[in-house]
Amino acid sequence: MKKLIYITLGLAIMAIMPACKKSFDDLNVNENKPTHVPPSLLLNGIMNAMYEAPSGDYEKYSQYFLQNYDYYGNNRYDFGAGSNFYPTLKNVTKMEEEAIAGGATAENPYAALANFFKAYFYTKMSLQIGDIPMKEAVLGTINLTPVYDPQKEVFRQAFEWLETANTQLAALISADDLTLAGDIYFDNNLARWQKVVNAYRLRLLIHLSKKADDADLKVKQQFADITANPSRYPLMESSSDNLQYNYIYPTNNYPQNPGSFGFDALRENTSATYVGLLTKLKDPRVFVTSEPAAALVSAGISPTSFNAFVGADPGEDIGAMYIKANSGQYSLINRKRYYDSYTGEPGIQVGYPEMCFNIAEAINRGWISKAKLGEAESYYKAGLMASFAFYDIPQKASMPVNFLKPGASLGTYNTYTVEVDLENYYNQPLVKYNGNNSAGLNQVLQQKYLALFRHSGLESYYQYRRTGIPGFTTGPGTGNSGRIPLRFQYPGSELSSNTDNYNAALKSQFGGNDDINGKMWILQ
């Protein structure tokens, strides 16, 4: 009898054990925490991560404007760690997975854009640093110590991703796929994304100008194939195709706005690299982006004279710069344009003017057949005129310009009139395209630099690093022993958590040192 009771009791315990285990597992599930998210929500975050704002160190590194008060910063090229987009890249992978989990086929808008995002974020990191983990990266616990991929391989893989993205987007557009949601840039318009994909590819190819003859990358052939086949590789047709970040009050304010006026408006002045080039070319954009130096105006120079605009040498000691700026000897950034509202101007990330200048440069370098694509001058001039249009500068008219009154509070402006004739501007010997020669190339690169003011992150710095145009200046204020550094350092986490691969990458590239003056493969 006892034996029967023991057997029955044992069976009862065994019967309830699975139920107990299930209920224990259930207790570990937080029903208030989602295990799945819509791919559109992930897309929104990824797109915000793409955005590079104006009014930060990148603009100082590009010598557009300078800090004159050391409490808020300085103009030194003390490059630290480069950008870390690996958390964003994990979300790119998750976005692809969630799209499939939600019922999408393998080729869907999220997968197509994921290929673009991978190319975008990996090359952005590589341009800053050099070799980076790529193939073994963002695998989670599968591999916590990824090896570094050579910079050449990063670009080769990026071109594959961009080719796939272009092909997939073309198929989705043809099928009239409308499943994309959460797009803050183009309101889910895949045709406009396809143009960005190809314009970005041209940007990367231009970055490889020192590797134009590489047999594996086929830089010249890629550039020629893309520009010669618009039906397969549609490109931006105007500035309406710009990938640009629009500010919306009060959710995302323009960095310089009425709320920051009291902190920053007198602490930042323009750079001679930027303003000096504008005045040398008698370029009317100086009236829109900068203010005349107050002391020169007080001395009798007209605020509509190019002679009234003076930028500081980036290499000047910051203490001396502060004294001169506060005594009105230097031009400030135009506070009417940049501080008067919370929405400011759009921040262009990949734009039509840049694309035009990139094509002009490629023609100048002989990468593209003139018979197929026309002369470099037409693209050079198109990029130039698109930049003027961004600032609402007319082709030929009297243009009103506004400057804050000296010593006045925000909202108190003087309005002046400037006569503009862009055809006369273009026909100046220093501006009119000189031809497919070194002088013509210099003109293309100068105008691209001017068009990129406040846009596209480090692109102007990268151009200087690659070509030396326009000439950047150095001195006590820029530090680094009078050198413009060539790269950023690796994130500190690599030294502590991926030590062996980190050291191997430094040894193979920079003699074992994480040196900001080390020359990465793309520059050799």
Secondary structure as UniProt FT lines:
FT   HELIX           2..27
FT   TURN            31..32
FT   HELIX           39..50
FT   HELIX           57..61
FT   TURN            62..63
FT   STRAND          65..67
FT   TURN            70..71
FT   HELIX           86..101
FT   TURN            102..103
FT   HELIX           109..129
FT   TURN            135..136
FT   HELIX           140..142
FT   HELIX           151..174
FT   TURN            175..176
FT   TURN            184..188
FT   HELIX           190..207
FT   HELIX           209..211
FT   TURN            212..213
FT   TURN            215..217
FT   HELIX           219..228
FT   TURN            230..232
FT   HELIX           239..241
FT   STRAND          243..245
FT   TURN            249..251
FT   TURN            258..260
FT   HELIX           261..264
FT   TURN            265..267
FT   STRAND          268..271
FT   HELIX           272..280
FT   TURN            281..282
FT   HELIX           285..289
FT   HELIX           294..298
FT   TURN            299..300
FT   TURN            303..304
FT   HELIX           306..308
FT   TURN            314..315
FT   HELIX           318..326
FT   TURN            327..328
FT   STRAND          332..333
FT   HELIX           335..339
FT   STRAND          347..350
FT   HELIX           352..364
FT   TURN            365..366
FT   HELIX           370..373
FT   HELIX           376..390
FT   TURN            391..392
FT   STRAND          396..404
FT   TURN            406..407
FT   TURN            410..411
FT   STRAND          413..421
FT   HELIX           422..426
FT   TURN            429..431
FT   HELIX           438..451
FT   TURN            452..454
FT   TURN            457..458
FT   HELIX           459..467
FT   TURN            476..478
FT   HELIX           480..482
FT   HELIX           492..497
FT   HELIX           499..510
FT   TURN            511..512
FT   TURN            516..517
FT   HELIX           521..523
//
